[in-house]
Amino acid sequence: MGKIYLVLFVMAVLGCAFLVIRNLEKKRQQRRADLHKMRLNPEQREELGNDFVLYTRLPENLRDDLEGLMHVFIEEKIFEPCGGLEEVTPHMQRVIAAQACILLLRSPHHYYSKLRSILLYPEAYRAPGQHGAEDVRLGESWGTGSVVLSWGSVVAGGRNADDGHDVTIHEFSHQLDQADGAGDGVPILKSNGAYHAWAAAFKPAFDLFQKRVESGKRTVLDDYGAENPAEFFAVATETFYEKPEQLKKRYPELYAQLVSYYGVDPETWT
């Protein structure tokens, strides 16, 4: 009889825990829905547009969705000043959130569920590299729940929307790539067929790109993308948003896969 009571007690505890978790999740989803309805005021929009030009090119419906996503992002993530930066101001938070959330507009996502904090330095920072040496970095993405950025690079990337370089978009595309636990250039896709189509487009494009870089030929993609498939995906994502016409012309199959994954076509924004 004692064992039966113990089993019943455990079942009751588990049942209560399930109800508590379900109630908390319900409240979180309701809070997110409320935040999604929030919009920036005209002054905030003007300030954001100055430091993130792509925001000004969005169709109105996408702009509204982006502002809603930004409010969720800012509430749920922690912004930590580093390297002598006194604070991460609300404007800084909005600029980073906008660049991060533009990747979520129409793609399957969980609000970067593994991400907990954004560490922000004022400028480029030093971090331990290979063999004990220090590297100067502009940003990095950790699979353990953090993204590190330098504010100077965030603004430089946001203000120039046509050069194919945006460190925030780059690092947050790594977060999408790392969501399944492996930073391998393949984010979580919708189906087995989607994975096959992704590989059929990305591998030939990556192989061709590496050959062009090795031979010293210029390409629409930054050479850093030749490092590995993860960096290729991140560089391709930057280029997708900032040089859509050139990327589509040079790598049409790759571009089509990015349109399918992100659910938007930046070429139409211009």
C-alpha positions as CSV (number, residue, x, y, z in Angstrom):
1,M,0.0,0.0,0.0
2,G,2.9,2.4,0.8
3,K,4.2,2.1,-2.7
4,I,0.8,2.8,-4.2
5,Y,0.5,6.0,-2.1
6,L,4.0,7.0,-3.1
7,V,3.1,6.5,-6.8
8,L,-0.1,8.5,-6.4
9,F,1.7,11.3,-4.6
10,V,4.3,11.5,-7.3
11,M,1.6,11.6,-10.0
12,A,-0.2,14.4,-8.1
13,V,3.0,16.4,-7.9
14,L,3.8,15.9,-11.6
15,G,0.2,16.9,-12.4
16,C,0.4,20.1,-10.4
17,A,3.8,20.9,-12.0
18,F,2.3,20.3,-15.5
19,L,-0.6,22.7,-14.7
20,V,1.8,25.4,-13.3
21,I,4.1,25.1,-16.4
22,R,1.1,25.2,-18.7
23,N,-0.3,28.3,-17.0
24,L,3.0,30.1,-17.1
25,E,3.4,29.3,-20.8
26,K,-0.1,30.6,-21.4
27,K,0.7,33.8,-19.6
28,R,3.9,34.1,-21.6
29,Q,2.1,33.7,-24.9
30,Q,-0.5,36.3,-23.9
31,R,2.3,38.7,-22.9
32,R,4.0,38.2,-26.2
33,A,0.7,38.8,-28.1
34,D,0.3,42.1,-26.2
35,L,3.9,43.1,-26.9
36,H,3.4,42.3,-30.6
37,K,0.7,45.0,-30.8
38,M,3.1,47.7,-29.5
39,R,4.6,50.1,-32.0
40,L,7.4,52.7,-31.9
41,N,6.6,56.4,-31.7
42,P,7.6,58.7,-34.6
43,E,10.8,59.9,-32.8
44,Q,11.9,56.3,-32.1
45,R,11.2,55.4,-35.7
46,E,13.3,58.2,-37.0
47,E,16.2,57.4,-34.7
48,L,16.0,53.7,-35.6
49,G,15.9,54.5,-39.3
50,N,19.1,56.6,-39.0
51,D,21.0,53.7,-37.5
52,F,19.4,50.8,-39.3
53,V,18.5,51.9,-42.9
54,L,16.9,48.6,-43.9
55,Y,14.1,49.3,-41.4
56,T,13.1,52.3,-43.6
57,R,12.8,50.0,-46.7
58,L,10.4,47.5,-45.2
59,P,6.8,47.4,-46.5
60,E,4.5,48.8,-43.8
61,N,3.1,45.4,-42.7
62,L,6.6,44.0,-42.2
63,R,7.7,47.1,-40.4
64,D,4.8,46.8,-38.0
65,D,5.6,43.1,-37.4
66,L,9.2,44.0,-36.8
67,E,8.3,46.5,-34.2
68,G,6.2,43.9,-32.4
69,L,9.0,41.4,-32.5
70,M,11.4,44.0,-31.2
71,H,9.3,44.6,-28.1
72,V,9.2,40.9,-27.3
73,F,13.0,40.7,-27.8
74,I,13.8,43.6,-25.6
75,E,11.6,42.4,-22.8
76,E,12.9,38.8,-22.8
77,K,16.6,39.3,-23.4
78,I,19.2,40.8,-21.1
79,F,21.5,43.6,-22.4
80,E,24.8,43.8,-20.6
81,P,27.4,46.7,-21.1
82,C,31.0,45.5,-21.3
83,G,34.4,47.0,-21.8
84,G,33.8,50.3,-20.2
85,L,30.4,50.9,-21.8
86,E,28.3,52.6,-19.1
87,E,24.9,51.4,-20.2
88,V,23.0,49.8,-23.1
89,T,20.5,52.6,-23.8
90,P,16.9,52.0,-25.0
91,H,18.0,53.3,-28.4
92,M,20.9,50.8,-28.5
93,Q,18.5,48.0,-27.5
94,R,16.1,49.0,-30.3
95,V,18.8,49.1,-33.0
96,I,20.1,45.6,-32.0
97,A,16.6,44.2,-31.6
98,A,15.6,45.5,-35.1
99,Q,18.6,43.9,-36.8
100,A,18.2,40.6,-34.9
101,C,14.4,40.4,-35.5
102,I,14.5,41.2,-39.2
103,L,15.5,37.6,-39.5
104,L,12.4,36.4,-37.7
105,L,9.8,38.3,-39.7
106,R,8.5,35.3,-41.7
107,S,10.8,32.5,-40.7
108,P,10.0,29.7,-38.2
109,H,11.5,30.6,-34.9
110,H,11.1,30.6,-31.1
111,Y,12.2,34.1,-30.4
112,Y,15.8,32.9,-30.2
113,S,14.7,30.7,-27.3
114,K,18.3,29.7,-26.4
115,L,19.5,33.2,-26.3
116,R,19.6,34.9,-22.8
117,S,22.0,37.9,-23.1
118,I,23.5,40.3,-25.5
119,L,27.0,41.5,-24.4
120,L,27.7,44.9,-25.8
121,Y,31.2,46.6,-26.1
122,P,31.6,50.2,-27.2
123,E,34.1,49.2,-30.0
124,A,36.0,46.2,-31.3
125,Y,37.2,44.1,-28.4
126,R,39.9,41.5,-27.7
127,A,39.1,37.9,-26.9
128,P,41.2,34.7,-26.5
129,G,41.9,33.0,-29.8
130,Q,43.7,29.9,-30.8
131,H,47.0,28.9,-29.3
132,G,46.6,31.5,-26.5
133,A,46.7,34.5,-28.7
134,E,44.1,37.3,-28.6
135,D,41.9,38.2,-31.5
136,V,40.3,41.6,-32.2
137,R,36.6,40.9,-32.8
138,L,33.5,42.8,-33.8
139,G,31.1,40.2,-32.7
140,E,30.5,36.5,-32.0
141,S,27.7,34.1,-31.3
142,W,27.8,31.5,-28.5
143,G,25.7,28.4,-28.5
144,T,25.5,28.7,-24.7
145,G,23.0,31.6,-24.8
146,S,24.9,34.8,-25.6
147,V,25.7,37.1,-28.5
148,V,28.6,39.5,-28.2
149,L,28.6,42.7,-30.3
150,S,30.5,46.0,-30.5
151,W,28.3,49.0,-30.7
152,G,30.5,50.8,-33.3
153,S,30.2,47.8,-35.6
154,V,26.4,47.5,-35.0
155,V,25.9,51.1,-36.1
156,A,28.4,50.9,-39.0
157,G,26.6,47.9,-40.4
158,G,23.1,49.3,-39.9
159,R,23.9,52.7,-41.5
160,N,25.3,51.2,-44.7
161,A,22.6,48.9,-46.0
162,D,24.2,48.2,-49.4
163,D,27.7,46.8,-48.6
164,G,26.7,43.3,-47.6
165,H,28.2,43.7,-44.1
166,D,26.1,43.8,-40.9
167,V,27.7,42.2,-37.9
168,T,24.4,41.9,-36.0
169,I,22.6,40.1,-38.8
170,H,25.7,37.9,-39.2
171,E,25.8,36.9,-35.5
172,F,22.1,36.3,-35.2
173,S,22.1,34.2,-38.3
174,H,24.6,32.0,-36.3
175,Q,22.0,31.9,-33.5
176,L,19.5,30.5,-35.9
177,D,22.1,28.0,-37.2
178,Q,23.0,26.9,-33.7
179,A,19.4,26.4,-32.6
180,D,19.5,22.7,-33.3
181,G,22.8,22.4,-31.3
182,A,25.1,22.3,-34.4
183,G,26.5,25.4,-36.1
184,D,26.9,23.7,-39.5
185,G,25.3,26.2,-41.9
186,V,21.9,24.4,-41.8
187,P,19.2,26.0,-39.6
188,I,16.1,24.2,-38.5
189,L,13.9,23.7,-41.7
190,K,10.3,22.7,-42.1
191,S,10.6,19.2,-43.6
192,N,13.0,16.5,-44.9
193,G,12.4,17.7,-48.4
194,A,13.4,21.2,-47.3
195,Y,16.7,19.8,-46.0
196,H,17.3,18.1,-49.4
197,A,16.6,21.2,-51.3
198,W,18.8,23.2,-49.0
199,A,21.8,20.9,-49.5
200,A,21.2,20.8,-53.2
201,A,21.5,24.6,-53.4
202,F,24.0,25.4,-50.6
203,K,26.7,22.8,-51.2
204,P,27.4,23.6,-54.9
205,A,27.3,27.3,-54.1
206,F,29.7,26.9,-51.2
207,D,32.1,24.7,-53.3
208,L,32.0,27.3,-56.2
209,F,32.5,30.1,-53.7
210,Q,35.6,28.5,-52.1
211,K,37.1,27.9,-55.6
212,R,36.6,31.5,-56.5
213,V,38.1,32.7,-53.2
214,E,41.1,30.4,-53.6
215,S,41.8,31.7,-57.1
216,G,41.6,35.3,-55.9
217,K,38.4,36.2,-57.8
218,R,36.1,38.8,-56.3
219,T,32.5,37.8,-55.6
220,V,29.4,39.3,-54.1
221,L,30.0,37.4,-50.9
222,D,32.6,38.3,-48.4
223,D,35.7,36.0,-48.5
224,Y,35.2,35.2,-44.8
225,G,32.3,33.0,-45.9
226,A,34.8,30.5,-47.3
227,E,35.9,29.5,-43.8
228,N,33.3,26.9,-43.3
229,P,29.5,26.2,-44.1
230,A,28.4,28.1,-40.9
231,E,30.2,31.2,-41.9
232,F,29.0,30.8,-45.5
233,F,25.4,30.8,-44.2
234,A,26.0,33.9,-42.1
235,V,27.7,35.8,-44.9
236,A,25.1,34.7,-47.4
237,T,22.4,36.0,-45.0
238,E,24.1,39.4,-44.7
239,T,24.3,39.6,-48.5
240,F,20.7,38.4,-48.9
241,Y,19.4,41.4,-47.0
242,E,21.9,44.0,-48.3
243,K,22.7,43.0,-51.8
244,P,19.7,40.9,-52.9
245,E,19.9,41.7,-56.6
246,Q,23.6,40.8,-56.9
247,L,23.2,37.6,-54.8
248,K,20.2,36.5,-56.8
249,K,22.0,37.1,-60.1
250,R,25.2,35.2,-59.0
251,Y,23.7,32.4,-56.9
252,P,20.0,32.1,-57.9
253,E,19.4,28.7,-56.3
254,L,21.0,29.9,-53.0
255,Y,18.9,33.0,-53.1
256,A,15.7,31.0,-53.6
257,Q,16.5,28.9,-50.6
258,L,17.1,32.0,-48.4
259,V,13.7,33.4,-49.7
260,S,12.1,30.1,-48.7
261,Y,13.7,30.0,-45.3
262,Y,13.3,33.7,-44.2
263,G,10.0,34.0,-45.9
264,V,10.8,37.5,-47.4
265,D,12.3,38.7,-50.6
266,P,14.5,41.8,-49.9
267,E,14.9,42.4,-53.7
268,T,11.3,43.7,-53.7
269,W,11.9,46.2,-50.9
270,T,13.9,48.5,-53.2
